[in-house]
Amino acid sequence: MKQEEFNFENSTALARHQSELFIRYLARKPIPEDTIKELENNLWVRSAAKLAPGNLVIRQWCLIDLLRNNPAHARDIHRLMGCLSYDKKIYSEGYSYYQYTREILDPWVEKFRSREPIVGSIIEILMLVDNGFERTAYKRGNTWYPAPFGDLRDAPLDFNLQRSCEWATHKTCTIGIVTISVGADTVYTIKAQPIGMNIHVPKNDTVVKIAGGVPQGFIFYTGIENKYKDKDEEYKDCMDPKRLETVQSEADCD
């Protein structure tokens, strides 16, 4: 394959491109073969699948399969979802990116569930992760909010989980990297477990107390452009030894 056929689109540019193509797919608008090949030949996605597995990789695989009408990446998606959920417990990048991943993953599941047996195992992962977010939720007024970890926006759990939370047992427990202590105060202990160079996954242990329905000292995510003061700071976070030492173990996901 010629070098010019590869591309390295990543980060915000790739996320926007994925969303644009997904909207076109939903509208049943034609998408050129060259555009699909560009998705398939993205070297950044291929590298990130091992070095920094995360939401963009899963979204890319799902999008390609939808456009090709072929669940060719089913086993890869299953493997990576197991890795990113700490073996079916809670989603490592936080609830906001879990929702973002499912934006394309859910239609993929719906399209291929009757054609690809391993999709059933992916559905199981999603159900268990949903349960993990339900059991570790806290309440602000009458609304349930997700555990404060990862790159998390200040937004509640979605409608379906809101209803499930009313029936869930909320008590002291540990789900993946999250320990919630329920008493006079709700206190979270987040035990960091980086996954390769994925900058959305916590790299440091934290303790967060909920007061008045608000996580104290927790900085909500407002976009990658606001997370770092400059590209150097982002690079240092990505290349932090705490992340790099997990590339062969956690990010391998085998």
Buried (B, 14 or more C-beta within 10 A) or exposed (E): EEEEEEBEBBEEEBBEBBBEBBEBBEEEEEBEEEEBBBBBEBEBBBBBBBBBBBBBBBBBBBBBBBBEEEBEBBEBBBBBBBBBBBEBBBBBBBBBBBBBBBBBBBBBBEBBBEEBEBBEBBEEBBEBBBBBBBBBBBBBEEBBBBBBBBBBBBEBBBEEBBEBBEEBEBEEBBBBBBBBBBEEEBBBBBEEBBBBBBBBBBBEEBEBBBEEEBBEEBEEBEEBEEBBEEEEEBEEBBEBEEBBEBBEEBBBBE
